[in-house]
Amino acid sequence: MPHDQHPAQAEAVEAPALPAPEPDGTPTGVWSTGTGRGADGALRVAGLDVRDLAREHGTPAYVLDEADLRARARAYATAFAEAFAPEAGLAGADVYYAGKAFLSVAVARWVHEEGLRVDTATGGELAVALRAGVPGAGIGLHGNNKSDAELVTALEHGVGRIVVDSLPEIDRVAAVAERLGVVAPVMVRVTTGVHAGGHQFIATAHEDQKFGLSLTSGAARKAVDEILARPGLDLIGLHSHIGSQILDLAGFAVAARAVLGLRAEVAAQTGHLMPEVDLGGGYGIAYTGHEGPAPTPAQIATTLADVVRRTCAELGTPVPRISVEPGRSIVGPSTLTLYTVGTVKEVALDDGGRRTYVSVDGGMSDNIRPALYEAEYSAALASRGSAAEPVRARVVGKHCESGDIVVHGVALPGDVRDGDLLAVPATGAYGRSMASNYNLVPRPPVLAVRDGAARVLVRRETIEDLLALDEG
């Protein structure tokens, strides 16, 4: 469907209101909880004026509110510890920060300090987590095509689990474990047939896709049996992931029952009761403020705890230790992207109206999601206040693509002009991690802000960096 025909993108929406936390202090909303406006209307994050950040560090730049990220991580750790406590009739829970959302050495260290483990999907993410000092036992390794080198690194550092994604991978993991003289802790990724998410590319539990082993076809059970036959593999549990940007928790309940049912079947037929079950992540966040409320960590934890408790009682099996993998919902709202406005022009529309195109100094190279998934974002004038009448605006990038759209539709002040700063909220997840050098544009830096101070977590790439890769 063309972007202009997408019903949620056809009209401009108001810029989202600045945040207010939930009564229990849990961060919520589109902006980080440290974001507000000064007396002159300029945006401030963690006490810092964004104009000062732009002058010192340039734009585009990802601005990450450290206290906000830590609070979101802490909220998950607390909610799951309480909901799955032994006194609640359950066996505890672990929260793995999904590093694919955004991972740097500092962020891995922060979430570990707040009580989370780290889920990695590649050798690069694994290396960052290890560099941050996260112990191997607190790291998981995912991936549908793990290399021998990645498996060696994982097992040499004693990772807590390797999530097996295919039948051939069982042979590969077993061979590496035998070569190293270790026993590999593994989980089986189960495709339950329950799928959810904002776009077909991020719904990950239907049959016709690359992840996991099908429950309905029997592939998941075959994987379980093959692993149990290998003395070098320790089958510690089952894993399920149904998609991303999920706002309705009903799908998690259905998938949990399916996975717990397979666990009970295996225990009854083989005597092996797997101690763990991972129920995945993909919890959604607000991008424009018009999506409806995103589930809070407490809501997610209590919902899953109730399902696990009731299902295991029905099946007559002891409850397993549960793990989950939020990433986007921790880092997404903690970060905004700061841009400088360049060209502003107005165009006539077929409906007789007008649209203002606001071009910024970044685009699809720093946020591919609007082009890839038709993802919706909002934006706000960040460098000043304005009483000008709002106009129907589209924020676009500088790349040589008509699909280079940052925000499909947003109401911006009619006096927006060259040199203004724009802020796009909720870009912490997948902005920097999916960034590219399209058109040979260097990737922006990641700036951490806290208590009135800023520091660079990931430096800005330079033209010299790009040229250094070119062997001529």
C-alpha positions in Angstrom: 0.0 0.0 0.0 1.5 3.4 -0.9 2.4 5.5 2.1 -0.2 8.2 1.2 -3.0 5.7 1.4 -2.0 4.3 4.8 -5.0 5.2 6.9 -3.0 6.1 10.0 -0.6 8.2 8.0 -2.9 10.1 5.7 -3.4 13.0 8.1 -1.0 14.9 10.3 -1.2 14.1 14.0 -0.4 16.4 16.8 3.0 16.2 18.4 2.8 14.0 21.5 2.5 15.5 24.9 5.5 15.5 27.2 5.7 12.6 29.6 4.2 12.0 33.0 5.1 8.8 34.8 2.6 6.3 36.1 1.5 6.7 39.8 4.0 4.0 40.8 6.8 5.8 39.0 7.0 3.5 36.0 8.0 5.5 32.9 5.4 5.8 30.2 4.6 7.8 27.1 6.4 8.8 23.9 9.2 10.9 25.4 11.7 10.0 28.0 10.7 11.1 31.5 13.7 13.5 31.6 12.3 15.4 28.6 10.6 18.8 29.0 10.6 22.4 27.7 12.5 25.3 29.2 10.9 28.7 29.8 11.7 29.8 26.2 10.1 26.7 24.7 13.3 24.8 23.8 13.4 21.1 24.6 15.6 19.9 27.4 16.6 16.4 28.2 18.0 15.4 31.7 18.5 19.2 32.3 20.4 19.8 29.1 19.2 22.3 26.4 19.1 20.5 23.0 20.6 23.6 21.4 23.7 23.1 23.5 23.9 19.5 22.5 23.6 20.3 18.8 26.3 23.0 19.1 28.7 20.7 20.8 28.0 17.4 19.1 26.3 18.3 15.8 23.2 16.7 14.3 21.8 14.2 13.6 22.4 12.7 17.0 20.7 10.1 19.1 20.1 11.5 22.6 19.7 8.8 25.3 18.3 9.6 28.7 20.3 7.3 31.0 18.1 7.6 34.0 15.0 6.8 32.0 16.6 3.7 30.5 17.7 2.5 33.9 14.3 3.1 35.3 12.6 1.0 32.6 15.1 -1.8 33.1 14.6 -1.7 36.8 10.8 -1.7 36.4 11.0 -5.0 34.5 13.4 -6.6 37.0 11.2 -5.6 39.9 7.9 -6.6 38.2 9.0 -10.1 37.2 10.8 -10.7 40.5 7.5 -9.9 42.4 5.1 -11.7 40.0 7.1 -14.9 39.8 8.3 -15.1 43.4 8.2 -18.5 45.1 5.7 -17.2 47.6 3.4 -16.5 44.6 3.6 -20.2 43.7 6.1 -19.8 40.9 9.8 -20.5 40.3 11.3 -17.1 39.6 12.0 -15.2 36.4 14.9 -13.7 34.5 14.7 -10.6 32.3 17.0 -10.6 29.3 17.6 -7.2 27.6 17.3 -7.9 23.9 20.5 -6.4 22.6 19.3 -6.2 19.0 17.2 -3.2 19.9 20.4 -1.2 20.7 23.6 -2.4 22.3 26.7 -0.6 23.4 29.2 -1.3 26.1 27.6 1.3 28.4 24.0 0.1 27.8 24.9 -3.5 28.4 26.6 -2.5 31.7 23.6 -0.4 32.8 21.0 -3.1 32.3 23.2 -5.6 34.0 23.6 -3.3 37.0 19.8 -2.9 37.1 19.4 -6.7 37.4 18.9 -7.8 33.8 20.7 -10.4 31.7 21.6 -9.8 28.0 20.3 -11.6 25.0 22.6 -11.5 22.0 22.0 -12.6 18.4 25.4 -12.3 16.8 29.1 -12.5 17.6 29.3 -8.8 17.6 26.5 -8.4 20.2 28.1 -11.1 22.3 31.5 -9.3 22.2 29.9 -6.1 23.4 28.2 -7.8 26.3 31.4 -9.5 27.3 33.4 -6.2 27.0 30.8 -4.6 29.3 31.6 -7.2 32.0 28.3 -9.1 31.8 29.2 -12.6 33.0 28.8 -15.5 30.5 26.1 -17.1 32.6 24.0 -13.9 32.2 24.1 -14.0 28.4 22.0 -15.9 25.9 22.9 -16.5 22.3 20.2 -16.5 19.6 20.4 -16.6 15.8 19.1 -18.7 13.0 22.6 -19.2 11.4 25.2 -19.2 14.1 28.8 -19.7 13.0 31.2 -22.1 14.6 33.2 -19.1 15.7 30.2 -17.6 17.5 29.5 -20.9 19.2 33.1 -21.3 20.3 33.1 -17.8 21.8 29.8 -18.5 23.6 30.8 -21.8 25.0 34.3 -20.6 26.0 32.7 -17.8 28.0 30.1 -20.1 29.6 27.0 -18.5 28.2 23.8 -19.4 30.1 22.0 -20.7 27.0 22.2 -21.2 23.3 18.8 -21.1 21.6 18.7 -23.8 18.9 16.9 -22.6 15.8 17.1 -25.6 13.4 17.7 -29.4 13.3 21.1 -29.0 11.6 22.2 -26.6 14.3 22.0 -29.4 16.9 24.8 -31.2 15.2 26.9 -28.0 15.0 26.5 -27.2 18.6 27.2 -30.7 19.7 30.4 -30.9 17.6 31.7 -27.6 19.0 30.9 -28.6 22.6 32.7 -32.0 22.1 35.7 -30.2 20.7 35.9 -27.9 23.7 35.1 -30.6 26.2 32.1 -28.9 27.6 28.4 -29.5 27.9 26.3 -26.9 26.1 23.1 -25.5 27.7 20.5 -25.3 25.0 16.9 -24.2 24.5 14.7 -25.1 21.5 13.0 -22.2 19.7 9.5 -23.3 19.1 7.3 -21.8 16.4 3.9 -22.0 18.0 1.8 -20.7 15.1 0.7 -17.7 17.3 2.0 -14.5 15.7 1.6 -10.9 16.4 3.2 -7.6 15.7 3.0 -4.4 13.7 4.1 -5.7 10.4 4.4 -9.1 8.7 8.2 -8.8 8.7 8.3 -8.6 12.5 5.7 -11.3 13.3 7.9 -14.3 14.0 5.8 -17.3 15.0 4.0 -18.2 11.8 5.2 -21.2 9.9 6.5 -19.7 6.6 9.5 -17.8 7.9 13.1 -18.5 8.9 12.9 -18.7 12.7 12.3 -21.7 15.0 11.0 -25.2 14.8 7.4 -25.9 14.2 5.2 -27.3 16.9 2.4 -28.4 14.6 4.7 -30.2 12.1 6.6 -32.1 14.9 9.9 -30.4 14.2 10.1 -29.0 17.7 9.6 -32.3 19.3 12.1 -34.0 16.9 14.7 -31.4 18.0 13.9 -32.1 21.7 14.5 -35.8 21.1 17.7 -35.3 19.2 19.1 -33.0 21.9 18.2 -35.5 24.7 20.2 -38.2 22.8 23.4 -36.0 22.8 25.4 -36.3 26.0 27.2 -33.0 25.2 24.0 -31.0 25.2 21.9 -30.1 28.2 18.3 -29.3 27.3 17.3 -26.6 29.7 14.2 -25.3 28.2 11.9 -24.1 25.4 11.7 -20.7 23.8 8.9 -18.9 22.1 8.8 -15.5 20.4 5.7 -14.3 18.6 6.6 -10.9 17.1 7.4 -7.3 17.9 5.7 -4.1 18.7 2.8 -6.0 20.4 0.3 -4.0 22.5 -2.2 -6.8 23.2 -0.9 -9.5 25.6 -3.5 -12.1 24.5 -1.1 -13.8 22.0 1.5 -14.4 24.7 -1.1 -16.3 26.8 -1.9 -18.6 23.9 1.7 -19.2 23.0 2.6 -19.9 26.6 0.0 -22.6 26.9 1.3 -24.2 23.7 5.0 -24.3 24.9 4.1 -25.4 28.4 2.0 -28.2 26.8 5.0 -29.4 24.9 7.1 -29.3 28.0 4.6 -31.5 29.8 4.4 -33.9 26.9 8.2 -34.3 26.9 8.3 -34.8 30.7 5.6 -37.5 30.5 7.1 -39.4 27.7 10.9 -39.1 28.4 11.1 -38.2 32.1 13.0 -35.0 31.3 11.3 -32.0 32.8 12.9 -28.9 31.4 13.5 -26.3 34.1 13.0 -23.2 32.0 10.6 -21.6 29.5 11.3 -18.4 27.7 8.2 -16.5 26.6 10.0 -14.0 24.3 9.5 -10.3 24.2 8.4 -7.8 21.5 6.3 -5.6 23.9 5.1 -2.5 22.1 5.7 1.1 22.9 4.0 4.4 22.0 5.4 6.2 19.0 2.8 8.9 18.3 0.6 8.7 21.4 -2.3 7.5 19.2 -1.7 3.8 19.4 -3.5 3.1 22.7 -1.7 2.4 25.9 1.4 0.2 25.9 1.5 -2.6 28.5 3.5 -1.8 31.6 6.1 -4.2 33.0 3.7 -5.0 35.9 0.8 -5.8 33.6 3.0 -8.0 31.4 4.5 -9.9 34.4 1.2 -10.4 36.2 -0.5 -11.6 33.0 2.2 -14.1 32.2 2.5 -15.3 35.8 -1.3 -16.0 35.9 -1.1 -18.0 32.6 1.9 -20.0 33.8 0.4 -20.8 37.2 -3.0 -21.9 35.8 -1.6 -23.8 32.8 0.9 -25.8 34.9 -1.9 -26.6 37.4 -4.1 -27.9 34.6 -1.2 -30.0 33.1 -0.1 -31.3 36.5 3.5 -30.2 36.0 5.8 -28.1 38.3 6.1 -24.5 37.2 9.3 -23.7 35.3 11.6 -20.7 35.7 10.4 -18.1 33.2 12.4 -15.7 31.2 11.4 -12.8 28.9 13.3 -10.5 26.5 12.1 -6.9 26.4 14.4 -4.6 24.3 12.4 -2.0 22.5 10.2 -1.2 25.5 13.3 -0.4 27.6 15.5 1.6 25.2 12.9 2.8 22.7 11.3 5.7 24.6 14.6 6.6 26.3 16.0 8.1 23.2 15.2 10.9 20.7 16.9 11.8 17.5 17.8 15.4 17.1 17.9 16.8 13.6 18.6 20.2 12.0 16.1 21.5 9.4 17.3 22.3 6.0 14.9 22.8 3.0 11.3 23.6 3.8 8.8 23.6 0.9 5.1 23.4 0.4 3.4 21.2 -2.2 -0.2 20.9 -3.5 -2.1 17.7 -2.9 -4.7 16.0 -5.0 -7.4 16.7 -2.4 -6.9 20.4 -2.8 -4.9 20.8 0.4 -1.2 21.6 1.0 1.6 19.7 2.6 4.8 21.1 4.0 7.9 19.0 3.4 10.5 19.6 6.1 13.9 18.1 5.1 16.3 17.3 7.8 20.0 16.3 7.8 19.4 12.6 8.4 16.8 10.2 7.2 16.5 6.6 6.3 20.2 6.0 7.1 19.5 6.7 10.8 16.0 5.4 11.0 15.0 2.8 8.4 11.8 1.7 10.1 9.4 4.2 8.3 10.6 3.0 4.9 10.9 -0.7 5.9 7.8 -1.2 8.0 5.7 2.0 7.3 6.4 2.7 11.0 4.8 5.8 12.4 6.7 8.4 14.4 6.0 12.0 15.5 8.2 15.1 15.7 8.4 18.4 17.6 10.1 21.7 17.1 12.9 21.4 19.6 15.0 24.6 19.5 12.2 27.2 20.4 8.6 27.6 21.2 6.1 28.8 18.5 2.6 30.2 18.5 2.3 29.8 14.8 -0.7 27.9 13.4 0.2 24.3 12.7 0.6 23.0 9.2 0.2 19.5 7.8 3.9 18.4 7.6 6.0 15.5 6.4 9.5 15.1 7.8 11.9 13.7 5.2 15.5 12.9 4.9 18.4 13.9 2.6 18.7 10.6 0.7 18.1 10.0 -2.9 14.9 8.1 -2.4 11.3 9.3 -2.5 10.6 6.8 0.3 13.2 8.5 2.6 10.5 9.6 5.1 11.2 10.1 8.8 7.7 11.1 9.9 4.8 10.5 7.4 2.4 13.0 8.9 2.7 15.4 11.8 1.4 18.9 12.8 4.3 21.3 13.0 4.3 25.1 13.6 3.8 26.9 10.3 6.9 29.0 10.9 9.3 26.0 10.9 12.4 27.1 9.0 15.9 26.3 8.0 18.2 26.0 11.0 15.5 24.9 13.5 16.0 21.7 15.5 13.5 18.9 15.3 13.2 16.1 17.8 11.8 12.7 16.9 11.0 10.7 20.0 11.1 6.9 20.7 14.0 6.1 18.4 16.2 4.2 20.8 15.1 0.8 19.5 16.5 0.0 16.1 17.5 3.5 15.1 21.2 3.2 15.6 21.2 -0.6 15.5 19.7 -0.7 12.0 21.5 2.5 10.8 23.4 2.3 7.5 25.8 4.4 5.4 23.4 4.7 2.5 24.6 7.5 0.1 27.8 7.2 2.2 26.3 9.2 5.0 28.2 8.7 8.3 26.2 7.3 11.1 25.2 9.7 14.0 26.6 9.5 17.5 24.8 8.2 20.6 24.9 10.7 23.4 24.0 9.8 27.0 22.6 12.5 29.1 22.1 12.5 32.8 21.9 15.1 35.6 22.8 18.0 33.3 25.9 16.3 31.8 26.4 14.6 28.4 28.9 12.1 27.2 29.5 10.2 24.0 28.6 6.5 24.1 29.2 5.8 20.4 31.1 8.5 18.5 29.9 10.0 15.2 31.4 8.3 12.1 33.4 10.5 9.8 34.1 10.6 6.1 37.6 9.4 7.0 36.1 6.3 8.6 34.3 5.5 5.4 37.3 6.1 3.3 39.4 3.9 5.6 37.4 0.9 4.6 37.9 1.5 0.9 40.9 -0.4 -0.4 40.9 1.5 -3.7 
